[in-house]
Amino acid sequence: MMTAEYRFICGSCKYECISGIGTEKGPHYSMAAMVCEACHEVGSYALPNPGSIVGPSVDSTICKKCLTSQYLRLWDGITCPICKKKMRALGSNIKAVRQFRDW
C-alpha cells in the first residue's frame, strides 16, 4: 500500500516532519498518521484491520524514536506536537512519480 506523504513545518516553533494525513484503509491493514506524545515524533504507522487474517509486523506500530507504542495517538495533520499551533504542508506528495518534461 502506498500512502501519500507530505513535508510539514510549524511556523511557530519550526518543527518539521514528513508524514501522511489521516488514515488510508487497505484490505488487511491501514496506514495512519500518528504522533508519539512522549517524544513528539510524527510518522505513518500500520494498524491491523479488525477481522483480518494477515496483519502488519509487530514492530510497525512502535515509535521509531523512543521505541514504544504506549504513547502513539492518531494525528490530525494540523496540530504541531510540540507547541500545539497549526502546521502546514509544504509542496505536493513527496512520493509522487514526476514525469520527465522536455525542456
N, C-alpha and C positions, 0 to 999 in steps of 0.2 A: 504494500500500500504506500503510495507516495503522497505525502502531505505538502501543502504549500507552506513555506517558511518565509518570514519577513524579518528585517533588521529593525528593532525598536530602540528608541532613545528617549530618555526623560529630559525635558527641557529644564527642569529644576535642579536635579542632582547629577545629571549627566550619566546616569546608569544606562548601560547598553546590553542588549541581549538579542539572540536570534531564536525565534520560536514561531509556531503556527498560531492560529486563532481558533478558539472553540474546540469542538470535537468532530473528528472525521470517523464515521462508522464504517467498519469493514465486516466481512462475513464471520470472522472468528474473533477479532479484537478491534478495539477502537484506539485511535491516536488522539490524545488530548493534551492541550497546553496546560501545564501545571506549574505552580510556584512552590518552592520549599520555604516554609515560614521560618526555618531555623537559620539557613544561610542566604536566603533571598535570591536563590538561583531560579531562573525561568527556563523551561525546556519542554520538549514534546516527549510524552511517555505513552507506552502501550498499556491499555487496560483490557482485561478479558471481558467478553460479552457474556451475559447470563445464558446458560444452557449450551454454550459452545463446547464442543469436544476438544478442539485444538485451541490452545491459548498462547499468549506471548511467553517468552522466557521469564524466569523468576526475577532476574536482575533488571528487567526492563521497566520496573516500577520503583526503582531505587534512585534517589538523588545522586547525580554524578559527582557532586562536590563533597557532600557530607556523608554519603553512603548510608542513608536511612530512608525509609518510606513513611515514617511516622508523621512527618510534618508536611507532606505533599498535599496540596489543595488545588482545585481547578482554578485557572487564571482567567480573568475576564478579558484579557487582551488590551486593557486600557490602563489599569492602575499600576503605578510603579511599586515594586515590592519593598523599596527602601523608604521613600518619602511619602508614598500614598497619593501622589499627584498624577495627572494624566500623562501618559506616554503617547508617542505617535510612531507609526511605521514609516520608515524611510524607503522610498522606491517600491519596486514591484517584487514579486516572488523570486527569491534568490535561487530556487531550484528549477526555475523555468528554463526550457531549452530555447536559446535565442538563435534564430536563423541567420545565416550569413547574408549580409547585404552587399550587393555590388556597388562600389563607390564609383 
